[in-house]
Amino acid sequence: MNEISPGLLFALIGVLIVISAFFSSSETSMMALNRYRLRHQAKSGHRGAKRAVELLSRPDKLIGAILIGNNLVNILATSIATTVFTRLYGDAGVFYATAALTVVILIFAEVTPKTIAALHPEKVAFPASLILRPLLRLLAPFVWLVGSVSNGLARLVGVEAGEQSEAEHLAPEELRTVVFESGALLPSKHKGMLLNVLDLDQATVEDIMIPRNEVVGVDLEDSGEEILEQLAESCYTRLPVFAGDINRVVGILHLRRAAQILRNGPESFSAEQLKSYTDEPYFVPEATPLPTLLMNFQKTKRRMGLVVDEYGEVMGIVTLEDLLEEIVGDFTANPAASEDEEIVAQGDGWYLVEGGTSIRDINRTLHWELPTDGPKTLNGLAMEHLESIPDGNISFYILNYLVEIIEVSDKMITRARVKKVGRDRER
């Protein structure tokens, strides 16, 4: 090497620095690739993505090949630089070579190429895969030797190199973050639907059911004229049919079948005839998770269920429409709520809310965070906080929400004003 001119040796060092920069950028770009986007591109036929997926199937081998190549060229460049600087400066050349190569490699072979690769991983990784794939085969014996030793050391600390990494899978909360950060890639409506689907596991039938005091049904103990009038004027498609009390339900009536009863008139009407047109009731435990309810509705071809508690008492009803609205939002007007809105804005941040309004509906409508792990309605939440039914109009704080009682009946808080205030308070 002493016969080679310093200029040629410096040129060789420059080439080695470029090769080192290639290995550094390749490693960073391969590790920075979005694995889910990469799989999608590979399934779409993108050749570079297919090569990258193949290389990343065993990241230990890929990293081994890159590090072997990178260290070889760095050590070779350092050796040549030491030789050149020693010829030029004598024994001090070792120090000069170390200082110069440290700065050059750090800037031109490490920081700069890795920064570019991290910012544009696909533009670097896909072309680099053309070289990395044959290089991996060429260095296979060395990679196997180095990999065997390193994998053996990894096993000592309980890590298996060939096992599927947990980082390949997204937890529900991580998936929520992905949806949130999708930006303009997803329309806001679609983003909301995806988030609602992810939230289904956190809700049960009890959270979305229509409580029994609001259930509209056909009481067989009413007169024939009253029943026929109710069927003719009903805003609902399906009605539970019961005898005196909803706990004595006999079936679910679809109003399409009631058309024949209406045509025959009150003269031929009988309770037994009405029963013959009903379907068998479908009962749902109140603690049933919403995904399970959706699957059961699909399996049994049902659209309505009677919600029962642990004692078998009917607590209310749940419909397929209620369930779907948890995902897509309100897509139809509720006939029962057409005259009286449950949440009415009053200005200055105040809202007039009916006592029976669901906490989930309040949070979803106003983008609030009232606690949902206890009572399901505003009335229940307020009475849990007060531990009694208030005698008159009082105000109190629940977390950082100010509640003013407006109307109270003998059994419940019927109406209240609620406002979100600026700071958290003790319950």
Residue, then its C-alpha position, 0 to 999 in steps of 0.5 A: m500500500n506504500e506504493i499507492s499514491p495518497g490521492l488514490l487512497f483518499a479517493l478509495i476512502g471516499v468510495l468506502i464512506v459512500i458505501s458506509a452511507f448506503f449501509s447506514s441509510s438502508e438500515t434506518s429506512m428498512m426499520a422506519l418503513n410503515r409495516y401496514r402500508l408496506r404489506h398493502q403495497a406488496k399486495s398491490g403488486h409493488r416490486g420494491a415493497k415485495r422485496a422489502v417484505e421479504l427482507l424484513s421477514r427475518p430482521d435479524k438476518l437483514i440487520g446482520a448483513i447490513l452491520i457486517g458490510n458497514n463495519l467492514v467498510n468503516i474498519l477498512a476506511t480507518s485502516i487506509a486513513t491511518t496508513v495515509f496520515t502516518r506516511l504524511y505526519g509520522d506517528a501523529g498521523v494515527f491521532y489525525a486519522t482517528a479524529a478526521l475519520t470520526v468526523v467524516i464518518l459521523i457526518f457523511a456516513e451516519v447522521t446525514p444518510k440516516t436522517i434522510a432515510a428516516l424522513h423518506p424511508e420508502k424512497v431509500a429502502f425500495p432501491a436499496s433492496l435491489i442490492l441488499r437481497p443479493l448481498l444477504r445471500l452472498l454474506a449468508p455464511f457470515v450472517w449465520l455465524v454472527g446470528s448464531v452467536s447473537n441469538g444465543l446471547a439473546r436467548l440468555v435474556g429470554v428473547e427468541a429472535g424468530e418469534q413474532s414481535e408484539a410490535e407487529h400488532l396494534a392494541p385497540e388504544e394504539l389503533r385509536t391513535v392511528v385513526f386520530e392521526s390519519g388526518a385528511l386521509l379519512p373523512s371525519k364521518h368515517k373516522g368517527m364511525l371507526l372510533n365508535v366501532l372500537d368503543l363498542d367493547q366498552a359499552t353494554v346493552e344497559d348503556i343503550m337500552i330504552p328504559r321500561n318507563e319509556v317503552v311503548g307497547v300493546d297492553l292486552e288488558d286495554s279495550g279493543e278500540e284502544i288497541l286498534e287506535q294505538l296500532a293505527e297511530s303507532c310511529y314504531t315498526r315493532l311493538p312488544v305485546f304484554a298482558g297488564d305489565i311488560n314482565r308478562v310479555v307474550g310476543i313482539l308484533h310487527l305492524r306489517r302483520a297488524a294491517q290485517i287486524l285493522r282491515n277486519g275492524p273492531e268487530s272481529f278483533s280479539a286478544e287471541q287473534l293479536k297473539s297469533y300475529t306476534d313473534e316469540p320475544y327475544f330476551v337479552p341480559e343487560a350486561t351483554p357487550l354490544p359486539t355480542l348483541l350485534m352478532n346475536f341479532q345477526k345470528t337469530k335474525r332479530r331486530m328487537g330484544l327485551v332487556v332483563d336483569e339478573y332476576g329476570e325482570v324486564m328493564g327495557i328494550v334494545t333495538l338494532e337501530d339503537l345499536l347501529e346508531e352507536i356506530v354511525g350516529d343518529f340517522t333517523a329522528n326519534p318520533a317520541a323526542s320530536e316535541d321535547e328535546e332532551i338537550v337544549a342549549q341555553g347560551d353561555g355554556w348552559y344546557l337544559v337536560e332531561g333527567g332521564t337522558s343517557i350520560r353517553d348521549i350527553n357526552r357524545t352530543l356535547h363532547w363532554e366527559l361525564p363519568t359513565d362507569g356508574p349510573k347511566t342517566l343524568n338523574g342517576l348520576a346526580m342522585e348518586h352524588l347527592e345520595s338522596i332526592p333533593d327537596g328543591n332547586i340546588s346546585f353542585y359540582i360533579l368533577n368539572y361540571l356544574v349541575e343546577i336542579i330545575e325540576v324534581s318529582d317524587k321519584m327522580i330529578t326530571r330536569a337540570r341545567v348543566k355547564k362545563v366549568g374551567r377546572d376540576r373539582e372534587r366530587 
